[in-house]
Amino acid sequence: MSKGLLVARVTEDGAAVSRACWLVHVTIIAGEGTSSAILYDNNAASGTVVAQGQCAQNYADHIDLGPDGVYCSTGVYVDLSTASAVLVYYRI
């Protein structure tokens, strides 16, 4: 990952970024079971899905969205399913 990225750590459903941004990378860290996360370009669990992934218990899933990332005009909302945490790497 390149320098200049900001990171938000999310441990429950909610907004990771509350303004327009470029989503560059996502890391899903599993909890005690299969974990998944869906990321939306929105401030709620609806709208355009910009990334999603899942991983097995005690593992992590890394989602690279390319060097430029994906533009999110509203922000980034994370909808978690049993994940311990999701790390959202972005730039403004």
N, C-alpha and C positions, 0 to 999 in steps of 0.2 A: 504494500500500500504506500501511496505517496505521502510526502510531507504536506502539511497544511490541512489535513482532515480533522474534523471535529468528531467526537464520539459521544453517543448517548447510550446509557445502560438502562434497559427496561426490564422490570421484574414482574410486571402485571399488565393487563390490557391498558393501553393508553397511548397518548401522543408522545412520540420520541422527539419529534421536531415540529414546532408549531408555526412554521413559516416556510415560504418557498425555499427549496434547496435542491442540490444534486445528490441523490442517493448513490453511493459508490460501492459499499460492501456491507454485508450482514453476516453476523456470526450467531448461530442459535446454539445455546448451551443446554444440553438435556438435563432433566431432573431425574426422578426415580422411575421413569417409564419413557416410552416413545414420546418425543416432544415435537411439536410443530409450531410454526408461526406464519402468519399471513400479514404482509405489510401493504398498506393502502396509501394512495395519494389522497389524503383526507384528514379530518380531525375526528373521525369515527370509523367503526368497522363496516364501512360500505364504500362504494365508489370503485375506482380503478385499482386493481391489484398490481403492485409494482415488483413484488418479490414474494416468494414463499418457499418453505423448505421444511424438512423434518429430519430427525436423527434418532438413533437408538439410545437406550438408557446409558448414561454416563459418557456420552460422546458429544462432539460438536459438529455442526454443519456450517461450512463457509460458502457464502454466495457472493461471487465477484461479479459486479455489474459493469465491468469494462473500465477503461481509463477515464472516460467522461461520465460514466454513471447514467442514471435515469433521472430526468427532471421531474420533480414533484411540485406542482404549482401551489398546493395548499399546505403541505407538510407531510409528515410520515406518521401514520397510526399503526401500532403493532397489536395484533390479536394473537395472544399466546394460548397454547394448549400444553399444560404441564411442563413447560420449559422453565429452567431455573433463571435464565436470563437471556436477553437478546441484546447484542451490541450492534448499534447502527452507526456506520461511518458515513459521514456526509460532508459536503462543503456548501457554503452559502454563495 
